[in-house]
Amino acid sequence: MIAEQIMSKDFRTIDANETISHALSLFEETDSIVVMEKNKYAGVLVQKELLRAKIPPNAKVKNFVRRAPKISIDESVEEIARLMLENDIYQLPVFSDDKLLGVVKADDILLQITSSIRELPIENFISRDILHVSSEDNIGKVIKIFREHNISRLPVIENDRLVGIITMHDLMEKVVHPEDKPEYGEFVAEKKRYLKIPVKGIMHEMPYTMPPDAKTKDVIKEMISRNIGGMLIADGGKLIGLVTKRDLLEPIARQGRKEEVFIQFCGELNKIEGFDKDEGMAMLENFIKKHKEFLENSYIYVYLKQHKERKHGLPLIYTKIRISSPKGLFIASDEGYGFHNSLKNAIKALEKQLERARGAK
C-alpha cells in the first residue's frame, strides 16, 4: 500500500503568523497542525513541542514550526511508518512536486495493519513498568516527566490501583494555554501557581482500559474512536501496561526488512550535538553480539533527546532503548554528557534487564 491510497485531504492548517493561543484551540482532534506561510507549506506544529516553561501570550506559530519529511504519493506505508518514528511526528505531508496534496496520519496506517498483527493479543505490544504519578503529585512534576521522557500520558496510581490518567492535552488545555494577558509577567506568575495544582484536580478519573488478551485490532479501533494516543491495559483494576500508537507503528515499520536485528534511531536527531549514526550502530552491534542468542530477530528503537544542561562543553542527552524480541519487550533509559556516554549508559541499563530476564528463565 502507498501514500496515495490512504492519504487524507482533511487536515488542520494554520498561518505561520497566527498566535500560539489560537493554535492551541485547534488541537482538539489532532496532535499536529500543518503550518502555511504566504499560502506555501512551512512545516508542522506539534502539540508536545509547546510544553515549554514560558510561552508569551502572543508568541507566533512560526517560532515553533518543525520540519517534517515530505513524502511522495508512491511512498510505501512501511517507509512512512519508519519516517514517523524516526522524526517523532505522526502526521506527514504528501507532495507531488511542490504541491501539497494531503497528509498521511498514524491512524490511517494503523487501520491498514496486516491480519497477522491485527489478530494478536495486545499484550505483545504493551510497555510494562511504565512511569506513573499519584493524585497528590503536582502538575509541575508531570510536566517535567513529560519533557524529560518524551511521553504524553501518565497513569495515576494509588495503593497499586489505577485511579486516573493525565495527558499532554489536559495540560495544554488547562495549564499551559497562554491566555490573553495584558502583561507577560502576569501570565508567568499565574502559571507558576497552576504548577502547584495536584494531579487530582486535572486528571480523568476511572479511565477506559482494555484487558491484555484483547485483540490488537479492537484496541486500535477504540483508540481511534476515542481519539486517544494510548490505551491503558489493565486487569481487575490493576494496571499492567500501556500501548501507544507509536508502539503499534513499530511492527509496521519493520515489515519487509531482512536484517536479523533491525535498529532505528528516533527523535529530533538534527538537534543532537555529536550524534554519529555509524558510531551508534557500532556500539549497538557490539551489544547485540554479546547477547546474540537472546536477541535474535529483534527490533531495536533508540530515542534521543538533548537537554540544556552541559558539563565540560558536552550537552546532557537522554537515551531510551526499546527492544522487541521473541524473548520479550525490554525498555531501558539513562542519561549522559555527550552522545557516546548517554548511549553507553543506556546500553548498560539494558544489559541489567537482560541479565535479570536470563535469571528468570
VOPAGU-2260 file (C-alpha; in pm, 1 decimal, decimal comma):
REM VOPAGU-2260
SITE   aa  ch    i         X         Y         Z
SITE  MET   A    0       0,0       0,0       0,0
SITE  ILE   A    1     121,4     350,4     -81,5
SITE  ALA   A    2      57,5     704,5      44,4
SITE  GLU   A    3    -186,1     791,8    -234,3
SITE  GLN   A    4    -421,1     514,7    -122,2
SITE  ILE   A    5    -452,1     623,2     240,1
SITE  MET   A    6    -378,1     995,4     246,5
SITE  SER   A    7    -637,0    1237,5     377,9
SITE  LYS   A    8    -728,7    1580,6     248,9
SITE  ASP   A    9    -899,8    1657,3     578,7
SITE  PHE   A   10    -636,4    1819,0     799,1
SITE  ARG   A   11    -590,6    2127,8    1012,4
SITE  THR   A   12    -386,8    2422,8     886,0
SITE  ILE   A   13    -275,4    2746,9    1043,5
SITE  ASP   A   14     -90,9    3053,2     919,3
SITE  ALA   A   15     265,6    3092,2    1045,5
SITE  ASN   A   16     188,5    3441,7    1176,2
SITE  GLU   A   17    -102,7    3331,3    1394,1
SITE  THR   A   18     -52,4    3318,2    1770,4
SITE  ILE   A   19      11,5    3003,1    1971,6
SITE  SER   A   20    -300,0    3089,9    2170,8
SITE  HIS   A   21    -506,5    3043,4    1855,8
SITE  ALA   A   22    -318,6    2727,3    1758,1
SITE  LEU   A   23    -395,8    2554,1    2086,6
SITE  SER   A   24    -766,3    2576,8    2017,0
SITE  LEU   A   25    -711,4    2359,9    1706,4
SITE  PHE   A   26    -555,1    2064,3    1887,2
SITE  GLU   A   27    -887,2    1907,0    1983,8
SITE  GLU   A   28    -874,5    1636,8    1717,4
SITE  THR   A   29    -507,5    1616,7    1624,5
SITE  ASP   A   30    -162,1    1640,1    1778,8
SITE  SER   A   31      -4,8    1820,5    1482,9
SITE  ILE   A   32    -114,4    2100,9    1251,1
SITE  VAL   A   33      13,7    2190,9     903,7
SITE  VAL   A   34     164,2    2541,1     900,2
SITE  MET   A   35     133,0    2761,6     591,7
SITE  GLU   A   36     316,3    3085,9     519,6
SITE  LYS   A   37     205,8    3302,4     229,9
SITE  ASN   A   38      -2,1    3006,4     107,9
SITE  LYS   A   39     304,5    2780,6      98,7
SITE  TYR   A   40     382,9    2482,2     319,9
SITE  ALA   A   41     617,7    2579,8     603,6
SITE  GLY   A   42     618,2    2270,4     828,0
SITE  VAL   A   43     413,1    2131,5    1113,9
SITE  LEU   A   44     323,0    2244,9    1463,1
SITE  VAL   A   45     343,7    1956,2    1711,9
SITE  GLN   A   46     145,3    1982,4    2034,0
SITE  LYS   A   47     408,4    1848,2    2271,7
SITE  GLU   A   48     663,3    2098,2    2138,7
SITE  LEU   A   49     456,4    2367,8    2308,2
SITE  LEU   A   50     509,3    2228,9    2657,5
SITE  ARG   A   51     768,2    2496,0    2728,1
SITE  ALA   A   52     849,8    2678,6    3051,6
SITE  LYS   A   53     746,7    3015,5    2911,7
SITE  ILE   A   54     523,0    3093,3    2616,8
SITE  PRO   A   55     438,4    3461,9    2575,9
SITE  PRO   A   56      66,9    3517,7    2504,9
SITE  ASN   A   57     131,1    3649,8    2156,1
SITE  ALA   A   58     408,9    3410,5    2050,6
SITE  LYS   A   59     391,3    3337,6    1678,4
SITE  VAL   A   60     337,6    2990,4    1538,4
SITE  LYS   A   61     637,9    3031,5    1305,5
SITE  ASN   A   62     872,4    3024,0    1605,2
SITE  PHE   A   63     766,3    2668,4    1689,6
SITE  VAL   A   64     746,8    2508,9    1343,8
SITE  ARG   A   65     911,4    2171,1    1288,0
SITE  ARG   A   66    1033,7    2043,1     953,6
SITE  ALA   A   67     857,2    1718,5     871,4
SITE  PRO   A   68     975,0    1482,7     595,2
SITE  LYS   A   69     785,4    1531,9     272,0
SITE  ILE   A   70     657,0    1206,8     128,2
SITE  SER   A   71     561,9    1125,3    -228,9
SITE  ILE   A   72     232,0     974,0    -339,8
SITE  ASP   A   73     404,3     641,2    -411,9
SITE  GLU   A   74     582,4     612,9     -74,2
SITE  SER   A   75     517,2     276,9      92,3
SITE  VAL   A   76     324,2     251,2     418,5
SITE  GLU   A   77     621,7      78,2     580,1
SITE  GLU   A   78     856,5     365,5     492,3
SITE  ILE   A   79     604,9     626,4     609,9
SITE  ALA   A   80     576,1     447,8     944,7
SITE  ARG   A   81     954,8     443,3     973,0
SITE  LEU   A   82     976,5     815,9     899,0
SITE  MET   A   83     709,4     890,0    1159,6
SITE  LEU   A   84     905,3     700,1    1423,1
SITE  GLU   A   85    1239,3     847,3    1322,1
SITE  ASN   A   86    1112,1    1205,1    1333,1
SITE  ASP   A   87     862,1    1162,3    1617,5
SITE  ILE   A   88     589,3    1322,1    1403,1
SITE  TYR   A   89     270,6    1126,7    1337,2
SITE  GLN   A   90     118,2    1323,0    1050,5
SITE  LEU   A   91     330,4    1363,4     738,1
SITE  PRO   A   92     258,7    1580,5     431,7
SITE  VAL   A   93     219,0    1422,5      88,4
SITE  PHE   A   94     358,0    1617,0    -207,2
SITE  SER   A   95     361,7    1595,9    -583,3
SITE  ASP   A   96     648,4    1818,8    -692,7
SITE  ASP   A   97     588,5    2129,2    -477,2
SITE  LYS   A   98     214,9    2084,4    -437,0
SITE  LEU   A   99      72,6    1972,3    -101,9
SITE  LEU   A  100    -186,9    1704,6    -179,0
SITE  GLY   A  101    -277,8    1586,2     169,8
SITE  VAL   A  102    -138,9    1412,5     475,7
SITE  VAL   A  103     -95,0    1059,1     599,8
SITE  LYS   A  104    -187,0    1016,9     965,8
SITE  ALA   A  105     -77,0     742,8    1202,3
SITE  ASP   A  106    -443,3     639,8    1233,6
SITE  ASP   A  107    -462,3     583,9     857,6
SITE  ILE   A  108    -168,4     345,5     876,8
SITE  LEU   A  109    -287,0     157,0    1184,7
SITE  LEU   A  110    -615,5      79,5    1014,4
SITE  GLN   A  111    -418,7     -97,2     740,8
SITE  ILE   A  112    -204,9    -329,7     953,7
SITE  THR   A  113    -178,9    -688,2     834,5
SITE  SER   A  114    -405,7    -960,5     967,0
SITE  SER   A  115    -111,0   -1133,7    1133,9
SITE  ILE   A  116     -74,1    -832,1    1363,9
SITE  ARG   A  117    -442,8    -743,0    1394,7
SITE  GLU   A  118    -535,3   -1077,9    1546,7
SITE  LEU   A  119    -255,8   -1086,9    1806,9
SITE  PRO   A  120    -340,4   -1010,1    2169,9
SITE  ILE   A  121    -236,0    -656,8    2261,8
SITE  GLU   A  122      -3,5    -783,5    2535,7
SITE  ASN   A  123     250,0    -847,7    2257,2
SITE  PHE   A  124     299,4    -473,2    2213,9
SITE  ILE   A  125     247,9    -311,2    2553,9
SITE  SER   A  126     512,4    -135,7    2762,3
SITE  ARG   A  127     522,3    -258,6    3120,7
SITE  ASP   A  128     668,3     -97,7    3433,9
SITE  ILE   A  129     568,1     241,7    3297,6
SITE  LEU   A  130     610,9     574,0    3473,6
SITE  HIS   A  131     319,7     693,2    3683,6
SITE  VAL   A  132     222,0     961,4    3934,5
SITE  SER   A  133      -4,4     982,1    4236,9
SITE  SER   A  134    -311,1    1201,7    4264,1
SITE  GLU   A  135    -129,1    1424,8    4515,4
SITE  ASP   A  136     171,2    1493,7    4292,2
SITE  ASN   A  137     167,8    1841,1    4140,1
SITE  ILE   A  138     140,4    1945,3    3777,4
SITE  GLY   A  139     497,7    2072,2    3777,2
SITE  LYS   A  140     620,0    1715,9    3830,5
SITE  VAL   A  141     401,5    1587,8    3548,1
SITE  ILE   A  142     535,4    1847,8    3304,0
SITE  LYS   A  143     892,6    1759,6    3399,0
SITE  ILE   A  144     830,0    1389,4    3333,5
SITE  PHE   A  145     659,3    1463,0    3000,4
SITE  ARG   A  146     953,3    1674,5    2885,4
SITE  GLU   A  147    1234,8    1450,0    3004,8
SITE  HIS   A  148    1088,1    1121,6    2882,6
SITE  ASN   A  149     910,4    1241,1    2567,4
SITE  ILE   A  150     575,9    1093,7    2669,5
SITE  SER   A  151     227,5    1240,2    2657,3
SITE  ARG   A  152      25,2    1049,3    2917,0
SITE  LEU   A  153      75,3     923,2    3271,2
SITE  PRO   A  154    -143,0     681,5    3465,4
SITE  VAL   A  155    -235,2     788,0    3818,0
SITE  ILE   A  156    -184,9     512,6    4075,7
SITE  GLU   A  157    -298,5     494,0    4438,4
SITE  ASN   A  158    -233,3     186,8    4655,7
SITE  ASP   A  159    -134,9     -12,2    4347,0
SITE  ARG   A  160    -469,2      62,7    4182,1
SITE  LEU   A  161    -533,2     266,1    3868,2
SITE  VAL   A  162    -743,2     569,3    3962,1
SITE  GLY   A  163    -689,8     807,3    3670,3
SITE  ILE   A  164    -484,5     934,4    3380,9
SITE  ILE   A  165    -338,0    1274,8    3295,4
SITE  THR   A  166    -242,1    1362,5    2938,4
SITE  MET   A  167     -49,4    1621,6    2744,2
SITE  HIS   A  168    -375,0    1757,0    2607,9
SITE  ASP   A  169    -508,9    1808,5    2960,4
SITE  LEU   A  170    -206,3    2021,3    3044,7
SITE  MET   A  171    -216,5    2221,0    2724,4
SITE  GLU   A  172    -585,0    2293,5    2770,0
SITE  LYS   A  173    -592,1    2366,0    3142,9
SITE  VAL   A  174    -241,3    2476,0    3244,1
SITE  VAL   A  175      -7,3    2580,6    2964,3
SITE  HIS   A  176    -267,5    2750,5    2743,5
SITE  PRO   A  177    -132,5    3107,9    2705,7
SITE  GLU   A  178    -447,1    3302,6    2779,6
SITE  ASP   A  179    -454,3    3660,5    2661,4
SITE  LYS   A  180    -297,0    3869,2    2936,5
SITE  PRO   A  181    -207,9    4237,3    2929,4
SITE  GLU   A  182     137,7    4167,6    3071,1
SITE  TYR   A  183     372,3    3874,1    3011,5
SITE  GLY   A  184     484,2    3882,9    3375,2
SITE  GLU   A  185     127,0    3845,4    3494,9
SITE  PHE   A  186      80,7    3535,7    3280,2
SITE  VAL   A  187     401,1    3374,6    3409,5
SITE  ALA   A  188     307,7    3442,6    3771,5
SITE  GLU   A  189     -33,1    3284,7    3724,2
SITE  LYS   A  190     113,9    2981,3    3551,1
SITE  LYS   A  191     353,8    2924,9    3840,1
SITE  ARG   A  192      52,8    2892,5    4067,1
SITE  TYR   A  193    -100,7    2642,4    3824,6
SITE  LEU   A  194     208,3    2420,4    3850,7
SITE  LYS   A  195     132,4    2358,6    4218,9
SITE  ILE   A  196    -213,5    2219,5    4144,7
SITE  PRO   A  197    -237,7    1849,0    4242,4
SITE  VAL   A  198    -286,9    1595,0    3966,8
SITE  LYS   A  199    -629,3    1502,4    4104,1
SITE  GLY   A  200    -753,7    1847,7    4003,6
SITE  ILE   A  201    -694,6    1779,3    3634,0
SITE  MET   A  202    -679,4    1402,3    3580,6
SITE  HIS   A  203    -951,5    1193,0    3420,9
SITE  GLU   A  204   -1088,0     958,7    3685,3
SITE  MET   A  205   -1159,4     592,1    3613,8
SITE  PRO   A  206   -1008,0     594,1    3263,0
SITE  TYR   A  207   -1116,7     344,8    2999,7
SITE  THR   A  208    -897,3      32,9    2991,7
SITE  MET   A  209    -875,8    -289,4    2794,1
SITE  PRO   A  210    -758,1    -636,2    2901,8
SITE  PRO   A  211    -422,6    -784,4    2793,6
SITE  ASP   A  212    -593,7   -1053,1    2585,4
SITE  ALA   A  213    -787,2    -800,7    2375,3
SITE  LYS   A  214    -710,9    -830,4    2005,4
SITE  THR   A  215    -484,8    -561,4    1864,5
SITE  LYS   A  216    -743,9    -463,6    1601,8
SITE  ASP   A  217   -1000,4    -393,4    1875,5
SITE  VAL   A  218    -757,2    -177,9    2071,6
SITE  ILE   A  219    -676,0      24,1    1759,2
SITE  LYS   A  220   -1046,6      69,5    1689,6
SITE  GLU   A  221   -1107,7     200,9    2042,6
SITE  MET   A  222    -806,0     434,0    2035,1
SITE  ILE   A  223    -919,8     592,0    1709,8
SITE  SER   A  224   -1287,5     617,3    1802,9
SITE  ARG   A  225   -1199,1     774,4    2139,9
SITE  ASN   A  226    -933,4     999,0    1979,5
SITE  ILE   A  227    -664,0     895,2    2226,5
SITE  GLY   A  228    -296,2     831,0    2158,9
SITE  GLY   A  229    -255,1     543,7    2402,9
SITE  MET   A  230    -459,9     272,1    2571,4
SITE  LEU   A  231    -415,4     161,8    2931,1
SITE  ILE   A  232    -407,8    -214,6    2967,0
SITE  ALA   A  233    -541,5    -337,6    3299,6
SITE  ASP   A  234    -684,0    -645,1    3466,9
SITE  GLY   A  235    -928,6    -611,2    3753,4
SITE  GLY   A  236    -831,2    -251,2    3821,1
SITE  LYS   A  237    -459,2    -328,0    3834,1
SITE  LEU   A  238    -250,5    -158,5    3566,5
SITE  ILE   A  239     -47,8    -396,2    3351,8
SITE  GLY   A  240      93,3    -156,2    3097,6
SITE  LEU   A  241      31,4      93,8    2821,0
SITE  VAL   A  242      24,3      69,9    2443,9
SITE  THR   A  243      57,4     376,5    2221,9
SITE  LYS   A  244      13,6     435,6    1851,9
SITE  ARG   A  245     389,5     462,8    1835,4
SITE  ASP   A  246     424,2     109,6    1975,7
SITE  LEU   A  247     189,7     -20,9    1707,7
SITE  LEU   A  248     370,5     158,1    1425,0
SITE  GLU   A  249     693,5     -27,2    1507,9
SITE  PRO   A  250     593,5    -367,7    1366,6
SITE  ILE   A  251     465,6    -193,7    1052,9
SITE  ALA   A  252     790,6      -1,0    1002,8
SITE  ARG   A  253     996,3    -320,0    1015,3
SITE  GLN   A  254     781,3    -523,7     773,4
SITE  GLY   A  255     978,7    -627,6     468,9
SITE  ARG   A  256    1312,4    -569,2     641,7
SITE  LYS   A  257    1556,4    -857,7     601,8
SITE  GLU   A  258    1801,0    -762,7     878,7
SITE  GLU   A  259    1831,7   -1020,8    1156,3
SITE  VAL   A  260    1828,0    -732,2    1403,8
SITE  PHE   A  261    1663,3    -407,4    1290,9
SITE  ILE   A  262    1796,9     -86,0    1452,6
SITE  GLN   A  263    1640,5     258,8    1422,4
SITE  PHE   A  264    1737,1     589,3    1583,5
SITE  CYS   A  265    1446,2     823,3    1659,7
SITE  GLY   A  266    1383,3    1177,0    1785,6
SITE  GLU   A  267    1498,5    1514,6    1656,3
SITE  LEU   A  268    1835,3    1376,6    1553,2
SITE  ASN   A  269    1939,8    1700,2    1383,9
SITE  LYS   A  270    1932,5    1866,1    1727,6
SITE  ILE   A  271    2156,5    1608,3    1897,2
SITE  GLU   A  272    2508,1    1755,2    1913,1
SITE  GLY   A  273    2771,0    1496,2    1831,0
SITE  PHE   A  274    2519,5    1241,0    1704,7
SITE  ASP   A  275    2701,7     988,9    1490,2
SITE  LYS   A  276    2480,9     716,2    1349,5
SITE  ASP   A  277    2774,7     497,8    1246,0
SITE  GLU   A  278    2925,5     515,3    1594,9
SITE  GLY   A  279    2587,1     438,2    1749,5
SITE  MET   A  280    2531,4     141,7    1518,2
SITE  ALA   A  281    2876,3       4,5    1604,7
SITE  MET   A  282    2807,3      28,9    1978,5
SITE  LEU   A  283    2472,6    -146,2    1940,1
SITE  GLU   A  284    2615,4    -414,7    1712,5
SITE  ASN   A  285    2875,9    -497,4    1977,9
SITE  PHE   A  286    2595,6    -518,7    2233,3
SITE  ILE   A  287    2398,4    -748,9    2002,8
SITE  LYS   A  288    2698,2    -979,6    1950,9
SITE  LYS   A  289    2729,5   -1025,5    2327,3
SITE  HIS   A  290    2362,2   -1119,8    2354,1
SITE  LYS   A  291    2300,4   -1265,3    2008,7
SITE  GLU   A  292    2124,6   -1580,5    2124,6
SITE  PHE   A  293    1887,7   -1379,0    2339,7
SITE  LEU   A  294    1826,2   -1102,5    2084,5
SITE  GLU   A  295    1781,0   -1297,5    1761,3
SITE  ASN   A  296    1519,1   -1145,3    1530,2
SITE  SER   A  297    1486,1    -836,9    1748,9
SITE  TYR   A  298    1388,5    -480,3    1668,2
SITE  ILE   A  299    1571,5    -201,6    1846,7
SITE  TYR   A  300    1448,0     157,2    1865,8
SITE  VAL   A  301    1673,9     422,5    2017,5
SITE  TYR   A  302    1515,2     752,7    2114,2
SITE  LEU   A  303    1743,1    1052,6    2183,9
SITE  LYS   A  304    1671,0    1389,7    2338,2
SITE  GLN   A  305    1913,8    1670,0    2423,2
SITE  HIS   A  306    1869,7    1878,3    2737,9
SITE  LYS   A  307    2000,8    2230,0    2801,8
SITE  GLU   A  308    2235,6    2126,5    3082,8
SITE  ARG   A  309    2606,3    2096,3    2995,5
SITE  LYS   A  310    2925,0    1970,6    3154,1
SITE  HIS   A  311    3276,0    2021,4    3015,1
SITE  GLY   A  312    3116,4    2154,4    2698,4
SITE  LEU   A  313    2906,1    1842,0    2638,3
SITE  PRO   A  314    2524,9    1850,5    2641,5
SITE  LEU   A  315    2322,7    1622,3    2866,6
SITE  ILE   A  316    2148,7    1367,5    2644,6
SITE  TYR   A  317    1865,9    1132,2    2735,5
SITE  THR   A  318    1863,0     792,0    2564,2
SITE  LYS   A  319    1580,7     539,7    2571,2
SITE  ILE   A  320    1623,7     196,3    2412,2
SITE  ARG   A  321    1329,2     -27,3    2335,1
SITE  ILE   A  322    1383,8    -385,4    2221,7
SITE  SER   A  323    1106,9    -603,8    2086,5
SITE  SER   A  324    1225,8    -964,6    2070,7
SITE  PRO   A  325    1088,1   -1318,7    2078,7
SITE  LYS   A  326    1206,3   -1331,6    2441,3
SITE  GLY   A  327    1002,4   -1027,7    2539,7
SITE  LEU   A  328     988,0    -648,4    2536,5
SITE  PHE   A  329    1274,3    -464,3    2709,5
SITE  ILE   A  330    1292,5     -90,6    2773,1
SITE  ALA   A  331    1572,9      97,0    2946,8
SITE  SER   A  332    1683,3     458,7    2961,4
SITE  ASP   A  333    1964,1     668,6    3104,6
SITE  GLU   A  334    2143,2     998,6    3057,8
SITE  GLY   A  335    2498,6    1104,5    2992,7
SITE  TYR   A  336    2702,3    1403,7    2883,4
SITE  GLY   A  337    2759,8    1360,9    2512,6
SITE  PHE   A  338    2604,4    1113,4    2270,1
SITE  HIS   A  339    2859,0     836,7    2332,0
SITE  ASN   A  340    2825,3     838,2    2710,5
SITE  SER   A  341    2447,5     860,7    2701,4
SITE  LEU   A  342    2413,0     562,1    2467,9
SITE  LYS   A  343    2671,4     364,9    2665,6
SITE  ASN   A  344    2482,1     422,9    2991,1
SITE  ALA   A  345    2151,0     319,9    2837,2
SITE  ILE   A  346    2307,1       1,5    2697,1
SITE  LYS   A  347    2439,8     -83,2    3044,5
SITE  ALA   A  348    2092,8     -35,1    3191,8
SITE  LEU   A  349    1951,3    -261,3    2922,0
SITE  GLU   A  350    2210,4    -531,8    2989,3
SITE  LYS   A  351    2098,5    -545,6    3351,0
SITE  GLN   A  352    1744,2    -614,6    3233,4
SITE  LEU   A  353    1863,1    -892,8    3005,2
SITE  GLU   A  354    2061,1   -1047,6    3288,9
SITE  ARG   A  355    1752,1   -1047,4    3509,2
SITE  ALA   A  356    1545,2   -1197,8    3229,1
SITE  ARG   A  357    1801,0   -1474,9    3179,7
SITE  GLY   A  358    1797,6   -1547,4    3551,3
SITE  ALA   A  359    1421,4   -1581,3    3542,7
SITE  LYS   A  360    1428,7   -1840,7    3263,7
